[in-house]
Amino acid sequence: MYICTPHLYQLRSYSSPLITAIMLDPIILEGKHVRLEPLSLEHLDDLCAVGLNPVLWRMAGRAMETREDMKRYIEEAFLPETAGEAQAFATIDKASGKAVGSTRYGNIALPHKRLEIGWTWIGKPFQRTHINTEVKYLMLRHAFETLGLVRVELKANAKNEQSRRAMERIGAKYEGVLRRHITLPNGTVRDTVYYSIIREEWEKVKAGLETALQREYLPEAEEQSRITVHKADTRHLELLLPLFDGYRQFYKQASNLEGAEAFLTERIMKQESVIFVALVGNKGAGFTQLYPSFSSVTMQRQWILNDLFVDPEFRKFGVADAIMRAAEEFSYADNAKGLVLSTAVDNLPAQALYEKRGWKRDEAFYTYEKYFAQS
């Protein structure tokens, strides 16, 4: 049963010499898996535990790496409320009682019977569960059925394919792109894509969300067994970026998601490399990148397996083996002489994997390197 507590929604007038607005009273929206309650600094510890992850904030164009960053984010959420423009919620996972994310009603324009749902984020361990679906269900149902609105808007960074697919999946209608629309905290200017749901569409959207909420999510072990490997294109960037960034950090490089996006996009668009990304369910689990080369001795093409990385969450579930198999099958189908790679002498787990798959270690040749200082 879905309930609204602790009291009926009311509208309040707020007046100052500069502002006259209609405001929404604080409210709690509660469902089977989720409780949405007014966001406050009481949620700071919980949100730091799941939200200090640069990948979650890449499209928002802001750093979220320290407790002070999260504290500032929560405090900023209250600023528009003095003008009746927004109402922020903490997303509570009822099973644990912990805050696992946040969401908002924003750009509230009650005289026009519309508002926006957005500023939504959920910690990685709670993604691909009922939580986001139920959050949208509770907020949309309240907007249409309690507030009596005629329009709910949703928007996203035009590059954020994951958010766009999520909006389309719940039945929101694409309306268009506002070019160079918002300057993000890091100074970049983004294009914004708009979607909406109107009152006449709500019953159909509601039925779809209720069906989704009835879906039985697979147990974690069973979900992890669903490994698929895909030859990547630009549609896979949202999955690849955190993996590629994690790979670079493993080799003591600073996180640089914008640089990673530019690098991978160029490799894919220029077809300079072949990238395979492994998914467990719908989560990015690992990747490898192949570069073309050739053997002058045999006068045949060969491929250099340059990168191989598996997210720590998915190690020991066969992801690396599945990625290697895909690379081998691709090279074989390409009529290549074979695949070559280099690995650290102390990386024994990787060596065991290669040898298990029938790769032979070269005992005759040394690898030499020379790097150039960049001005």
C-alpha positions as a Markdown table, in Angstrom:
| # | Residue | x | y | z |
|---|---|---|---|---|
| 1 | Met | 0.0 | 0.0 | 0.0 |
| 2 | Tyr | 1.3 | 3.5 | -0.8 |
| 3 | Ile | 0.7 | 6.2 | 1.7 |
| 4 | Cys | 1.2 | 9.9 | 2.1 |
| 5 | Thr | 2.3 | 11.0 | 5.6 |
| 6 | Pro | 2.2 | 12.8 | 8.0 |
| 7 | His | -0.5 | 15.1 | 6.8 |
| 8 | Leu | -2.4 | 16.2 | 3.7 |
| 9 | Tyr | -0.5 | 18.3 | 1.2 |
| 10 | Gln | -1.2 | 21.9 | 1.6 |
| 11 | Leu | -0.2 | 25.0 | -0.3 |
| 12 | Arg | 1.3 | 28.0 | 1.5 |
| 13 | Ser | 1.8 | 31.5 | 0.4 |
| 14 | Tyr | 5.2 | 33.0 | 1.1 |
| 15 | Ser | 5.7 | 36.8 | 0.7 |
| 16 | Ser | 8.7 | 39.1 | 1.0 |
| 17 | Pro | 9.5 | 42.4 | -0.7 |
| 18 | Leu | 11.1 | 40.4 | -3.5 |
| 19 | Ile | 9.2 | 37.1 | -3.6 |
| 20 | Thr | 5.6 | 36.0 | -3.7 |
| 21 | Ala | 5.3 | 32.2 | -4.1 |
| 22 | Ile | 3.1 | 29.2 | -3.4 |
| 23 | Met | 5.0 | 26.6 | -1.4 |
| 24 | Leu | 4.5 | 23.0 | -0.7 |
| 25 | Asp | 4.4 | 21.8 | 2.9 |
| 26 | Pro | 6.9 | 19.1 | 3.9 |
| 27 | Ile | 5.6 | 15.6 | 3.3 |
| 28 | Ile | 6.6 | 11.9 | 3.4 |
| 29 | Leu | 5.8 | 9.6 | 0.5 |
| 30 | Glu | 6.0 | 5.9 | 1.4 |
| 31 | Gly | 5.8 | 2.7 | -0.6 |
| 32 | Lys | 6.8 | -0.9 | -0.2 |
| 33 | His | 10.5 | -0.5 | -0.7 |
| 34 | Val | 11.1 | 3.3 | -0.4 |
| 35 | Arg | 10.3 | 6.2 | 1.8 |
| 36 | Leu | 10.8 | 9.7 | 0.6 |
| 37 | Glu | 11.3 | 12.2 | 3.4 |
| 38 | Pro | 12.5 | 15.8 | 3.5 |
| 39 | Leu | 16.2 | 16.0 | 2.9 |
| 40 | Ser | 18.2 | 17.3 | 5.8 |
| 41 | Leu | 21.7 | 17.2 | 7.3 |
| 42 | Glu | 20.6 | 14.2 | 9.4 |
| 43 | His | 21.1 | 12.2 | 6.2 |
| 44 | Leu | 24.6 | 13.4 | 5.7 |
| 45 | Asp | 26.4 | 10.2 | 7.0 |
| 46 | Asp | 24.2 | 7.8 | 5.0 |
| 47 | Leu | 24.6 | 9.8 | 1.8 |
| 48 | Cys | 28.4 | 10.1 | 2.2 |
| 49 | Ala | 28.5 | 6.3 | 2.5 |
| 50 | Val | 27.0 | 5.8 | -0.9 |
| 51 | Gly | 27.4 | 9.0 | -2.8 |
| 52 | Leu | 31.1 | 10.0 | -2.7 |
| 53 | Asn | 31.7 | 8.5 | -6.1 |
| 54 | Pro | 32.9 | 10.7 | -9.0 |
| 55 | Val | 31.1 | 8.5 | -11.5 |
| 56 | Leu | 27.7 | 9.3 | -10.1 |
| 57 | Trp | 28.3 | 13.0 | -10.6 |
| 58 | Arg | 30.1 | 13.1 | -13.9 |
| 59 | Met | 27.1 | 14.3 | -15.9 |
| 60 | Ala | 26.3 | 16.9 | -13.2 |
| 61 | Gly | 29.7 | 18.5 | -13.8 |
| 62 | Arg | 30.6 | 18.7 | -10.1 |
| 63 | Ala | 33.0 | 17.1 | -7.7 |
| 64 | Met | 31.5 | 15.0 | -4.9 |
| 65 | Glu | 34.5 | 13.5 | -3.2 |
| 66 | Thr | 34.4 | 14.6 | 0.4 |
| 67 | Arg | 32.0 | 14.9 | 3.3 |
| 68 | Glu | 32.2 | 18.7 | 2.9 |
| 69 | Asp | 31.1 | 18.3 | -0.7 |
| 70 | Met | 28.0 | 16.3 | 0.3 |
| 71 | Lys | 27.2 | 18.8 | 3.1 |
| 72 | Arg | 27.3 | 21.6 | 0.7 |
| 73 | Tyr | 25.1 | 19.7 | -1.8 |
| 74 | Ile | 22.4 | 19.2 | 0.9 |
| 75 | Glu | 22.6 | 22.8 | 2.0 |
| 76 | Glu | 22.2 | 24.0 | -1.6 |
| 77 | Ala | 19.1 | 21.9 | -2.0 |
| 78 | Phe | 17.3 | 24.3 | 0.4 |
| 79 | Leu | 18.1 | 27.5 | -1.3 |
| 80 | Pro | 15.4 | 27.5 | -4.0 |
| 81 | Glu | 12.7 | 26.4 | -1.5 |
| 82 | Thr | 12.5 | 30.0 | -0.1 |
| 83 | Ala | 11.0 | 30.9 | -3.5 |
| 84 | Gly | 8.8 | 27.8 | -3.7 |
| 85 | Glu | 10.9 | 26.4 | -6.6 |
| 86 | Ala | 12.0 | 23.1 | -5.2 |
| 87 | Gln | 11.4 | 20.4 | -2.6 |
| 88 | Ala | 14.2 | 17.9 | -1.9 |
| 89 | Phe | 13.8 | 14.4 | -0.6 |
| 90 | Ala | 16.1 | 11.8 | 0.9 |
| 91 | Thr | 15.5 | 8.4 | -0.6 |
| 92 | Ile | 15.3 | 5.9 | 2.2 |
| 93 | Asp | 15.7 | 2.1 | 1.6 |
| 94 | Lys | 13.2 | 0.7 | 4.0 |
| 95 | Ala | 15.0 | -2.6 | 4.3 |
| 96 | Ser | 18.1 | -1.0 | 5.8 |
| 97 | Gly | 16.5 | 2.2 | 7.0 |
| 98 | Lys | 19.4 | 4.1 | 5.4 |
| 99 | Ala | 19.3 | 7.0 | 3.0 |
| 100 | Val | 20.7 | 5.7 | -0.4 |
| 101 | Gly | 20.2 | 8.8 | -2.6 |
| 102 | Ser | 18.2 | 11.9 | -3.2 |
| 103 | Thr | 15.6 | 13.4 | -5.5 |
| 104 | Arg | 13.5 | 16.5 | -5.9 |
| 105 | Tyr | 10.4 | 18.3 | -7.1 |
| 106 | Gly | 11.9 | 21.3 | -8.9 |
| 107 | Asn | 10.8 | 24.3 | -11.0 |
| 108 | Ile | 7.5 | 24.2 | -9.3 |
| 109 | Ala | 4.9 | 26.3 | -11.1 |
| 110 | Leu | 1.6 | 25.5 | -9.3 |
| 111 | Pro | -0.4 | 28.3 | -11.0 |
| 112 | His | 0.4 | 26.5 | -14.3 |
| 113 | Lys | -0.1 | 23.1 | -12.7 |
| 114 | Arg | 3.3 | 21.8 | -13.5 |
| 115 | Leu | 6.6 | 20.8 | -11.9 |
| 116 | Glu | 9.8 | 18.9 | -12.7 |
| 117 | Ile | 11.1 | 15.7 | -11.2 |
| 118 | Gly | 14.8 | 15.4 | -11.2 |
| 119 | Trp | 18.1 | 15.9 | -9.4 |
| 120 | Thr | 17.8 | 12.2 | -8.8 |
| 121 | Trp | 20.8 | 10.0 | -7.8 |
| 122 | Ile | 21.1 | 6.6 | -6.2 |
| 123 | Gly | 24.2 | 4.9 | -4.7 |
| 124 | Lys | 25.7 | 2.2 | -7.0 |
| 125 | Pro | 24.8 | -0.8 | -4.7 |
| 126 | Phe | 21.1 | 0.2 | -5.0 |
| 127 | Gln | 20.9 | 0.7 | -8.7 |
| 128 | Arg | 19.0 | -1.8 | -10.9 |
| 129 | Thr | 16.6 | -2.5 | -8.0 |
| 130 | His | 13.0 | -1.5 | -7.3 |
| 131 | Ile | 14.2 | 1.8 | -5.7 |
| 132 | Asn | 14.3 | 4.2 | -8.7 |
| 133 | Thr | 11.1 | 2.7 | -10.2 |
| 134 | Glu | 9.2 | 3.2 | -6.9 |
| 135 | Val | 10.7 | 6.7 | -6.4 |
| 136 | Lys | 9.2 | 7.8 | -9.8 |
| 137 | Tyr | 5.9 | 6.0 | -9.1 |
| 138 | Leu | 5.4 | 7.8 | -5.7 |
| 139 | Met | 6.4 | 11.2 | -7.1 |
| 140 | Leu | 4.4 | 11.0 | -10.3 |
| 141 | Arg | 1.3 | 9.6 | -8.5 |
| 142 | His | 1.4 | 12.4 | -6.0 |
| 143 | Ala | 1.9 | 15.0 | -8.6 |
| 144 | Phe | -1.1 | 13.9 | -10.7 |
| 145 | Glu | -3.5 | 12.4 | -8.2 |
| 146 | Thr | -3.0 | 14.7 | -5.1 |
| 147 | Leu | -1.7 | 17.9 | -6.5 |
| 148 | Gly | -3.9 | 17.7 | -9.6 |
| 149 | Leu | -1.1 | 18.8 | -12.0 |
| 150 | Val | -1.5 | 18.6 | -15.7 |
| 151 | Arg | 2.2 | 18.2 | -16.6 |
| 152 | Val | 5.4 | 16.8 | -15.1 |
| 153 | Glu | 8.7 | 17.6 | -16.8 |
| 154 | Leu | 12.0 | 15.6 | -16.7 |
| 155 | Lys | 15.3 | 16.7 | -18.2 |
| 156 | Ala | 18.8 | 15.4 | -18.5 |
| 157 | Asn | 22.2 | 16.1 | -20.0 |
| 158 | Ala | 21.8 | 15.3 | -23.7 |
| 159 | Lys | 24.8 | 13.1 | -23.5 |
| 160 | Asn | 23.4 | 11.0 | -20.6 |
| 161 | Glu | 22.1 | 8.1 | -22.6 |
| 162 | Gln | 21.4 | 6.1 | -19.4 |
| 163 | Ser | 19.0 | 8.8 | -18.0 |
| 164 | Arg | 17.4 | 9.2 | -21.4 |
| 165 | Arg | 16.6 | 5.5 | -21.6 |
| 166 | Ala | 15.3 | 5.5 | -18.1 |
| 167 | Met | 12.9 | 8.3 | -18.9 |
| 168 | Glu | 11.7 | 6.7 | -22.1 |
| 169 | Arg | 11.3 | 3.4 | -20.3 |
| 170 | Ile | 8.7 | 4.8 | -17.9 |
| 171 | Gly | 6.7 | 6.3 | -20.7 |
| 172 | Ala | 7.9 | 10.0 | -20.8 |
| 173 | Lys | 7.7 | 11.7 | -24.2 |
| 174 | Tyr | 10.7 | 13.3 | -25.8 |
| 175 | Glu | 10.2 | 17.0 | -26.6 |
| 176 | Gly | 13.5 | 18.2 | -27.8 |
| 177 | Val | 16.9 | 19.7 | -27.0 |
| 178 | Leu | 17.8 | 23.1 | -25.6 |
| 179 | Arg | 21.2 | 23.8 | -27.0 |
| 180 | Arg | 24.0 | 25.2 | -24.7 |
| 181 | His | 21.3 | 25.4 | -22.0 |
| 182 | Ile | 23.1 | 25.1 | -18.6 |
| 183 | Thr | 26.5 | 26.0 | -17.3 |
| 184 | Leu | 27.6 | 23.2 | -15.0 |
| 185 | Pro | 29.6 | 23.8 | -11.7 |
| 186 | Asn | 32.8 | 22.8 | -13.5 |
| 187 | Gly | 32.3 | 25.4 | -16.1 |
| 188 | Thr | 31.2 | 23.2 | -19.0 |
| 189 | Val | 28.1 | 24.1 | -20.9 |
| 190 | Arg | 25.7 | 21.3 | -21.6 |
| 191 | Asp | 22.8 | 20.7 | -24.0 |
| 192 | Thr | 19.6 | 19.7 | -22.2 |
| 193 | Val | 17.1 | 17.1 | -23.4 |
| 194 | Tyr | 13.5 | 17.5 | -22.3 |
| 195 | Tyr | 10.8 | 14.9 | -21.7 |
| 196 | Ser | 7.3 | 15.2 | -20.2 |
| 197 | Ile | 4.3 | 13.2 | -19.0 |
| 198 | Ile | 0.9 | 14.9 | -19.1 |
| 199 | Arg | -2.3 | 14.1 | -17.2 |
| 200 | Glu | -3.9 | 12.2 | -20.1 |
| 201 | Glu | -0.9 | 9.8 | -20.3 |
| 202 | Trp | -0.7 | 9.2 | -16.5 |
| 203 | Glu | -2.9 | 6.1 | -16.3 |
| 204 | Lys | -0.9 | 4.3 | -19.0 |
| 205 | Val | 2.4 | 5.3 | -17.3 |
| 206 | Lys | 1.1 | 4.3 | -13.9 |
| 207 | Ala | 0.1 | 0.8 | -15.2 |
| 208 | Gly | 3.6 | 0.3 | -16.6 |
| 209 | Leu | 5.3 | 1.4 | -13.4 |
| 210 | Glu | 3.1 | -0.9 | -11.3 |
| 211 | Thr | 3.9 | -3.8 | -13.6 |
| 212 | Ala | 7.6 | -3.0 | -13.2 |
| 213 | Leu | 7.3 | -2.9 | -9.4 |
| 214 | Gln | 5.8 | -6.4 | -9.5 |
| 215 | Arg | 8.9 | -7.8 | -11.3 |
| 216 | Glu | 11.0 | -10.1 | -9.2 |
| 217 | Tyr | 14.6 | -8.9 | -9.2 |
| 218 | Leu | 17.1 | -11.7 | -9.5 |
| 219 | Pro | 19.2 | -12.7 | -6.4 |
| 220 | Glu | 22.7 | -11.2 | -6.6 |
| 221 | Ala | 24.5 | -14.4 | -7.4 |
| 222 | Glu | 22.0 | -15.3 | -10.2 |
| 223 | Glu | 22.2 | -11.7 | -11.6 |
| 224 | Gln | 26.0 | -12.0 | -11.7 |
| 225 | Ser | 25.9 | -15.1 | -13.7 |
| 226 | Arg | 24.3 | -13.2 | -16.6 |
| 227 | Ile | 27.5 | -12.2 | -18.3 |
| 228 | Thr | 27.3 | -10.8 | -21.8 |
| 229 | Val | 30.1 | -9.2 | -23.9 |
| 230 | His | 29.5 | -6.5 | -26.5 |
| 231 | Lys | 31.7 | -4.9 | -29.1 |
| 232 | Ala | 31.4 | -1.3 | -27.8 |
| 233 | Asp | 30.3 | 1.8 | -29.7 |
| 234 | Thr | 29.4 | 5.3 | -28.4 |
| 235 | Arg | 26.2 | 4.0 | -26.9 |
| 236 | His | 28.2 | 2.1 | -24.4 |
| 237 | Leu | 30.2 | 5.1 | -23.1 |
| 238 | Glu | 28.2 | 5.4 | -19.9 |
| 239 | Leu | 29.1 | 1.8 | -19.1 |
| 240 | Leu | 32.7 | 2.1 | -20.2 |
| 241 | Leu | 33.7 | 5.4 | -18.5 |
| 242 | Pro | 33.7 | 4.2 | -14.9 |
| 243 | Leu | 35.5 | 1.0 | -15.9 |
| 244 | Phe | 38.2 | 2.9 | -17.9 |
| 245 | Asp | 38.6 | 5.4 | -15.1 |
| 246 | Gly | 39.0 | 2.7 | -12.6 |
| 247 | Tyr | 41.6 | 1.0 | -14.8 |
| 248 | Arg | 43.7 | 4.2 | -14.9 |
| 249 | Gln | 43.4 | 4.7 | -11.2 |
| 250 | Phe | 44.6 | 1.2 | -10.7 |
| 251 | Tyr | 47.8 | 2.3 | -12.4 |
| 252 | Lys | 48.0 | 5.4 | -10.1 |
| 253 | Gln | 46.6 | 7.9 | -12.5 |
| 254 | Ala | 44.2 | 10.7 | -11.3 |
| 255 | Ser | 40.5 | 10.3 | -12.0 |
| 256 | Asn | 39.7 | 12.1 | -15.3 |
| 257 | Leu | 36.2 | 11.2 | -16.6 |
| 258 | Glu | 36.1 | 14.0 | -19.1 |
| 259 | Gly | 39.4 | 13.1 | -20.5 |
| 260 | Ala | 38.4 | 9.4 | -20.6 |
| 261 | Glu | 35.3 | 10.2 | -22.5 |
| 262 | Ala | 37.2 | 12.2 | -25.1 |
| 263 | Phe | 39.8 | 9.5 | -25.4 |
| 264 | Leu | 37.4 | 6.6 | -25.8 |
| 265 | Thr | 35.1 | 8.5 | -28.2 |
| 266 | Glu | 38.1 | 9.3 | -30.5 |
| 267 | Arg | 39.2 | 5.6 | -30.4 |
| 268 | Ile | 35.7 | 4.5 | -31.3 |
| 269 | Met | 34.9 | 7.1 | -33.9 |
| 270 | Lys | 38.2 | 6.8 | -35.7 |
| 271 | Gln | 38.0 | 3.0 | -35.4 |
| 272 | Glu | 41.5 | 3.0 | -34.0 |
| 273 | Ser | 40.8 | 0.2 | -31.6 |
| 274 | Val | 38.2 | -2.4 | -30.9 |
| 275 | Ile | 36.7 | -2.3 | -27.4 |
| 276 | Phe | 34.8 | -5.1 | -25.7 |
| 277 | Val | 32.6 | -4.3 | -22.7 |
| 278 | Ala | 31.3 | -7.0 | -20.4 |
| 279 | Leu | 27.9 | -6.6 | -18.7 |
| 280 | Val | 26.6 | -8.5 | -15.7 |
| 281 | Gly | 22.8 | -8.0 | -16.1 |
| 282 | Asn | 22.8 | -4.3 | -17.1 |
| 283 | Lys | 25.9 | -3.3 | -15.1 |
| 284 | Gly | 29.3 | -2.6 | -16.7 |
| 285 | Ala | 31.6 | -5.2 | -15.3 |
| 286 | Gly | 34.8 | -5.1 | -17.3 |
| 287 | Phe | 36.4 | -4.2 | -20.6 |
| 288 | Thr | 39.4 | -4.9 | -22.9 |
| 289 | Gln | 40.8 | -2.8 | -25.8 |
| 290 | Leu | 42.5 | -4.3 | -28.8 |
| 291 | Tyr | 44.8 | -2.4 | -31.2 |
| 292 | Pro | 45.7 | -3.6 | -34.7 |
| 293 | Ser | 49.3 | -4.5 | -35.5 |
| 294 | Phe | 51.0 | -6.9 | -37.9 |
| 295 | Ser | 53.8 | -9.4 | -38.1 |
| 296 | Ser | 56.4 | -8.7 | -40.8 |
| 297 | Val | 57.7 | -12.2 | -40.5 |
| 298 | Thr | 54.4 | -13.9 | -41.4 |
| 299 | Met | 52.9 | -10.8 | -43.2 |
| 300 | Gln | 49.7 | -11.2 | -41.2 |
| 301 | Arg | 47.7 | -9.0 | -39.0 |
| 302 | Gln | 47.8 | -9.5 | -35.3 |
| 303 | Trp | 46.0 | -7.7 | -32.4 |
| 304 | Ile | 47.5 | -6.2 | -29.3 |
| 305 | Leu | 45.4 | -6.8 | -26.2 |
| 306 | Asn | 46.3 | -3.5 | -24.5 |
| 307 | Asp | 43.9 | -3.2 | -21.6 |
| 308 | Leu | 42.0 | -5.8 | -19.5 |
| 309 | Phe | 40.1 | -4.6 | -16.4 |
| 310 | Val | 37.3 | -6.1 | -14.3 |
| 311 | Asp | 35.4 | -4.0 | -11.7 |
| 312 | Pro | 36.3 | -5.4 | -8.2 |
| 313 | Glu | 32.6 | -6.0 | -7.6 |
| 314 | Phe | 32.5 | -8.6 | -10.4 |
| 315 | Arg | 35.8 | -10.4 | -9.9 |
| 316 | Lys | 35.9 | -14.1 | -9.5 |
| 317 | Phe | 32.7 | -14.6 | -11.5 |
| 318 | Gly | 34.2 | -15.4 | -14.9 |
| 319 | Val | 34.0 | -11.8 | -16.4 |
| 320 | Ala | 37.7 | -11.7 | -17.4 |
| 321 | Asp | 37.4 | -15.2 | -19.0 |
| 322 | Ala | 34.4 | -14.1 | -21.0 |
| 323 | Ile | 36.1 | -10.9 | -22.2 |
| 324 | Met | 39.2 | -12.9 | -23.3 |
| 325 | Arg | 37.0 | -15.4 | -25.1 |
| 326 | Ala | 35.3 | -12.6 | -27.1 |
| 327 | Ala | 38.7 | -11.1 | -28.0 |
| 328 | Glu | 40.0 | -14.4 | -29.2 |
| 329 | Glu | 36.9 | -15.1 | -31.3 |
| 330 | Phe | 37.0 | -11.7 | -32.9 |
| 331 | Ser | 40.7 | -12.1 | -33.8 |
| 332 | Tyr | 40.1 | -15.6 | -35.2 |
| 333 | Ala | 37.2 | -14.3 | -37.3 |
| 334 | Asp | 39.4 | -11.5 | -38.5 |
| 335 | Asn | 41.9 | -14.1 | -39.9 |
| 336 | Ala | 44.6 | -12.6 | -37.7 |
| 337 | Lys | 47.8 | -14.4 | -36.8 |
| 338 | Gly | 46.8 | -14.1 | -33.2 |
| 339 | Leu | 46.8 | -11.9 | -30.1 |
| 340 | Val | 49.7 | -10.6 | -28.0 |
| 341 | Leu | 49.8 | -8.8 | -24.6 |
| 342 | Ser | 52.1 | -7.7 | -21.9 |
| 343 | Thr | 51.5 | -8.0 | -18.2 |
| 344 | Ala | 53.4 | -7.3 | -15.0 |
| 345 | Val | 55.7 | -10.1 | -13.8 |
| 346 | Asp | 54.0 | -10.1 | -10.4 |
| 347 | Asn | 50.4 | -10.2 | -11.8 |
| 348 | Leu | 50.0 | -13.9 | -11.1 |
| 349 | Pro | 46.2 | -14.1 | -11.2 |
| 350 | Ala | 46.3 | -12.6 | -14.8 |
| 351 | Gln | 49.0 | -15.0 | -15.8 |
| 352 | Ala | 47.0 | -17.9 | -14.5 |
| 353 | Leu | 44.0 | -16.8 | -16.6 |
| 354 | Tyr | 46.1 | -16.4 | -19.8 |
| 355 | Glu | 47.7 | -19.8 | -19.4 |
| 356 | Lys | 44.4 | -21.4 | -18.6 |
| 357 | Arg | 43.1 | -20.1 | -21.9 |
| 358 | Gly | 46.1 | -21.6 | -23.8 |
| 359 | Trp | 48.2 | -18.4 | -24.2 |
| 360 | Lys | 52.0 | -19.1 | -24.2 |
| 361 | Arg | 54.5 | -16.9 | -22.4 |
| 362 | Asp | 57.4 | -15.6 | -24.6 |
| 363 | Glu | 60.6 | -16.6 | -23.0 |
| 364 | Ala | 62.9 | -15.5 | -25.8 |
| 365 | Phe | 62.3 | -11.8 | -26.1 |
| 366 | Tyr | 62.5 | -8.9 | -23.7 |
| 367 | Thr | 60.1 | -5.9 | -24.0 |
| 368 | Tyr | 61.8 | -2.5 | -24.1 |
| 369 | Glu | 60.1 | 0.9 | -23.7 |
| 370 | Lys | 60.9 | 4.5 | -24.3 |
| 371 | Tyr | 58.6 | 7.3 | -23.3 |
| 372 | Phe | 58.9 | 11.0 | -24.3 |
| 373 | Ala | 58.4 | 13.9 | -22.0 |
| 374 | Gln | 55.5 | 16.1 | -23.2 |
| 375 | Ser | 56.0 | 19.8 | -23.1 |
